[in-house]
Amino acid sequence: MVHHIVLWNLKDELSETEKKEAALRIKKELEAVKEQVDGVVSLKVVIDGLSSGNRDIALISVFENEEALKAYQVSPAHVKAGGYVGTVTVNRTCFDYEDIQ
């Protein structure tokens, strides 16, 4: 299994209302990709993290293998969602790893 974790902050210039709307849209669009791409084991977007964290949004996903992750990254649904994400977020951090069992 390949784990793909991405973290973002929402842009400071967004109002609190705009941040909430953006977070909900990101969650909806990215979670919908799971049903459209083969090899996605799980995919969850967390937008209600604890105050002890320093990121606003987390994408936590698991893929059958690295090829499935690559297919997800270039899928039209992901590219479309990613286009929006890039307009409202900053400080993207990504960590991918393989869990060999």
N, C-alpha and C positions, 0 to 999 in steps of 0.2 A: 504494500500500500504506500502511496505517496501522499504526504500531507502538504497542504498549501495554505499558508497563513499570511494574510495581508492586513495591515493596519493603516488607518488614515486619521487625519484631523480635518474637520471642516474649516473652510476659510474664515478667518476672523471677521472679514467685512460683511459676512452674512448676519442678518438679524437672528434672534433666537427662533422666531417663527420660520424663517427661511431655512435655518439649520435643521429643525424638526422635519420640515417638508422634504428637504434634500435627503436626510437620513432614511426616511420612510421610502422614498423613491429608489434609493440605492438598494435597500433591502429587497424591495419588490422585484426590481429588475435583475439583480444578481441571483436571487434565489430561484427565479423562473428559469434561469439557464440550466439548472440541474435536470430539468425534464427534457431539455432539448439536445443534450450532449451525452453520448454513450461513454461509459466508464466512470461517471461520477458516482461515488459511493455515498457521500454525504456532502452537503453544502449549507452553511448557515451564516447569516449576517447578524451580528450582534450590534445593536445601536443603543443599548441601555446599560452600559458598563458602570461599574462603581466609581465613585469620586476619587478613589485611590489610584486609578489608572491615568495615563497621560495621552490616550488616543480616544477619538470619538466613535470610531467604527472599526469593527473587526470582521474579516471574512475568514471563516474556519472551514476548510474543505478537505476531503479525502478522495483520492482517485485510485482506480485499480492499479495503475502503473504510470510511469513517466510519459508514455505515449498518450495516455488519456488526458493527462494534464496539458500536454502540448496541444492536443486537439481542442480542448476547452479554451485555451488561450487565444486561438485563432478562429473560433466559431463566430459566426455573424452575430449571434445573440450576445456573446461576451464582449465582442468588439463594440457593439452598439451601447451596451451598458457602461463599458469602460470609458467611452467617449463622454458620457454624462458625468461619470464619477470624476474625471479629470477636470471638469469645469467648476466643481464645488469643493474639492479637497486639496490638501497640501500634505507634505511630509509622509509620503507613501513609504512603508516599510514592508518587505516581503521576506519570508523564511520558508523554504521548501526542504523537506527531508523524506527519506525513504525509511519506512519501518519494515525491516526484514524479519519475518517470523519463521 
